[in-house]
Amino acid sequence: MAQDETPLVSVIIPNYNNARYIETCLDSIYDDDYSELEVIVVDDGSSDGSLEVIQRWRESHPVRFRAFQVYQQENQGTCRTLNRLVSLAKGEFIAPIAGDDYFLPGGIRARVDALCMHPDWLAIFGSCIFVDAHGALANDEISSLFEANKQALASPRFVASELILRWSVPGPSFMARRACYDPNLGIGLYNEELILVEDRDFYLRLLSRRALGFIDVPVGAYRFHQASVSRRQDVSKSVMLSLHRSESDHIADFSGLSGFWLRVMSLRGVTRLKYYDNRSLVNTALHVASSLGVRVAYLVHTIIFQLYQAMVKARLQMYHVPVVKRFAKLFGWNLVQ
């Protein structure tokens, strides 16, 4: 692809208290061989000197990008910050990355090339490596960390079911067309009413349109450290409410097996919310047994999800197993693709 034909990529960085890591993130973008880049950083009210680190980095590096913009704001949270960044982006493609993560060489071009080859895809994600707070490799495969089935991820027919059941889209692996964020041409912006699950909600909307692709190429590094682990493990009632709301709202957008699995996950959410304040396994089981509706939800999740896990461990293609379809018919759920 000639330079004058190379589409502009907007790398957008929502940063919050990543002074320790932001230089590594910026270095990875600077060192990438993709020629047409703009970088936009919004510091979301950091208190650790992140903004000063970013400014020093910019002053010490020769001009390399089409543009390098840095903004500061009072803390608004990741979702609102991402939406602001999207509104500032000028590129044909947009690649979000958190200030504590970084790109791998060639990952930007790999995703751009894939999107150019698949005009029906609004967005794409690749594979990822995982590093610890010190940069040491913790895991080099989404398939081993998340137990992801990469064959299913690469299949337009099965990617929705795979991601509904086993979430495996690390942040630095994602890239979207700018049109993706247009409510008329794409699916619109991130839902600011949701708490910590706006990315899953966004991808559910993409999956319902069959507009999310996958490439088995490592394109970024996701960093595990105390703050990021805390966010991943946040199971507060407000987060579970947001997750359940998102899953329930999108059930009607899916059919077949993906719709079935989304119903199962939503039913699991009902059980979790019902007994959020009672974490004891024994007490929870007793309470579940006292409510037919919740008991059904609990049994559906337990039986079906365990069946799914057993099939995966046995290396069977659960997507074609007749028993799943028969079980679904008990609930009147049509699994015709």
C-alpha positions, 0 to 999 in steps of 0.5 A, spaced: 500 500 500 503 506 497 503 511 503 499 516 499 493 511 499 495 509 507 488 510 511 489 515 517 489 511 524 487 515 530 490 512 536 486 514 542 488 513 549 484 514 555 489 515 561 488 515 568 494 514 573 498 511 569 504 515 570 508 509 571 506 506 564 504 511 559 511 512 556 511 505 554 505 505 551 507 512 547 513 508 545 510 502 542 506 507 537 512 511 536 516 505 534 510 502 530 512 502 522 505 504 520 506 511 517 499 515 517 497 516 525 494 521 529 495 520 537 490 523 542 490 523 549 485 525 554 488 525 561 482 523 566 483 527 572 490 523 574 493 525 580 500 521 579 503 526 574 501 522 568 500 529 564 507 531 566 510 525 563 506 525 557 508 532 556 515 531 557 515 525 552 512 529 547 517 534 548 523 529 547 521 526 541 521 528 534 515 529 530 512 523 527 505 523 527 500 527 523 498 530 529 499 529 537 493 532 541 493 532 549 487 534 553 486 534 560 479 534 564 476 532 571 475 525 572 469 523 568 470 515 567 473 511 562 466 511 558 465 518 557 472 519 556 472 514 550 466 517 547 470 524 547 476 521 544 472 518 538 469 525 537 476 528 536 478 523 532 479 524 524 482 517 522 478 512 518 480 507 523 480 508 530 484 504 535 483 505 543 488 503 547 489 504 555 495 508 558 498 502 561 497 497 555 502 497 549 501 495 541 506 490 538 510 491 532 506 490 526 499 490 529 496 496 527 497 494 519 495 487 520 488 490 523 488 495 518 489 490 512 484 486 515 479 491 515 480 493 508 479 486 506 473 485 509 468 491 508 463 488 511 466 488 518 465 495 522 471 493 527 476 487 528 480 484 534 486 480 534 490 476 539 494 479 545 499 477 550 499 479 557 504 482 561 505 483 569 506 490 572 514 489 571 513 488 563 514 480 564 510 476 560 505 473 564 501 469 558 502 469 551 495 467 548 488 469 549 486 461 548 490 459 554 488 465 559 481 466 557 480 458 554 478 462 548 476 457 542 480 461 536 477 457 531 470 459 533 472 466 534 474 466 526 468 463 524 462 468 522 457 463 524 460 462 531 464 468 534 458 471 537 456 464 541 464 464 543 464 471 546 457 471 549 460 465 553 467 466 554 469 474 553 476 474 550 477 481 547 483 485 551 483 492 550 489 493 546 487 488 540 481 492 538 480 497 532 474 500 529 472 504 523 470 511 524 463 509 521 462 504 526 461 510 532 456 513 527 449 511 529 446 511 522 452 508 519 454 503 525 452 502 532 453 509 535 458 511 541 459 507 548 453 507 553 455 512 558 449 509 563 453 502 564 458 501 569 464 498 567 461 493 562 460 499 556 465 495 552 461 488 552 455 492 551 459 495 545 461 488 542 454 485 543 451 490 538 457 489 533 456 481 534 448 482 533 450 486 526 455 480 524 460 486 524 466 484 528 472 480 525 478 476 528 485 475 526 489 470 529 495 475 530 498 478 536 497 486 536 497 488 543 499 487 550 495 487 556 498 489 562 495 486 569 497 490 575 493 491 582 488 497 579 487 493 572 485 487 576 481 490 581 477 493 575 476 486 572 474 483 579 469 488 580 462 485 582 459 490 585 451 490 585 451 496 580 456 492 575 452 486 575 445 490 574 449 494 568 451 487 565 444 484 566 441 490 563 445 490 557 445 482 556 437 482 557 436 488 552 440 485 546 437 478 547 432 480 541 437 482 537 440 475 536 437 468 534 439 461 534 445 459 538 448 465 540 441 468 542 440 461 546 447 463 550 445 470 551 439 468 554 442 463 559 447 468 561 442 473 562 438 468 567 445 467 570 445 474 572 438 474 575 440 469 580 446 473 582 442 479 583 437 476 587 442 473 592 448 478 591 447 480 599 448 473 601 454 470 598 454 463 602 453 457 597 449 453 602 444 459 604 444 461 596 442 454 594 436 454 600 434 460 597 434 458 590 430 452 592 424 456 595 423 460 588 421 456 582 423 462 577 430 463 580 430 455 581 429 455 573 434 460 572 439 457 576 438 450 573 439 453 566 445 456 568 448 450 571 446 445 567 447 448 560 454 452 562 457 446 565 455 442 559 458 447 554 464 447 559 464 439 558 464 439 551 470 444 550 474 440 554 472 434 550 474 438 544 467 437 541 464 442 537 458 444 542 455 448 536 452 442 533 451 438 538 443 436 538 442 435 545 443 443 546 438 444 541 433 439 544 434 442 551 433 449 548 426 447 545 424 445 552 424 453 553 421 454 546 428 457 544 429 456 536 436 455 534 435 455 527 441 459 524 
